[in-house]
Amino acid sequence: MASTEDEDTLALAPGTAEVLQAATRVLAGVALRSLDVLDSAVTLPQFRLLAVLADLGPVPSGQAARALGLDPSTVTRLADRMVAAGHVARGTAPQHRGVVTLELTASGRDLVAAADAWRRQELARIMARLAPPERAAVADALGLLVGAAGDDYGITARYPAGPPP
């Protein structure tokens, strides 16, 4: 009897889930530690807003809220703090002046760039512990995983935690 797609999707080889969980912890650790380089300039939720704006560019605040999977009022509060700190600027949509837009300031771009540079350096340091063929295998495997996840994962995904069940 042929297995269904759901059975194939849910069936992982022994140890696979544990390896993926460990990789998730490593990558999440790198991401979280990258905020340390910012000297407490922003919290993780605030940085997520900055990262979304870095990816999307100037956007209506509602679009930023959807990208983050947050309520618009939560994004408004985050944006208030980031505007006060000088990392985000508010504007209006040219086609509809009633729509509030958000975009990074130079300071916000600098924060995102600093965290990104630290992450790249740290990932390079970790990968340097592997032999060149192992590095290539890790990069290939993670590329496949990212491709399999599709556009429904990541910081600017429509559903950051995956599509609703």
Secondary structure, DSSP 8 states (H G I E B T S, - for coil): ----HHHHHH---TTHHHHHHHHHHHHHHHHHHHGGGGTTSS-HHHHHHHHHHHHH-SEEHHHHHHHHT--HHHHHHHHHHHHHTTSEEEEEETTEEEEEEEEE-HHHHHHHHHHHHHHHHHHHHHHTTS-HHHHHHHHHHHHHHHHHHGGGBSTT-SSTB-S--
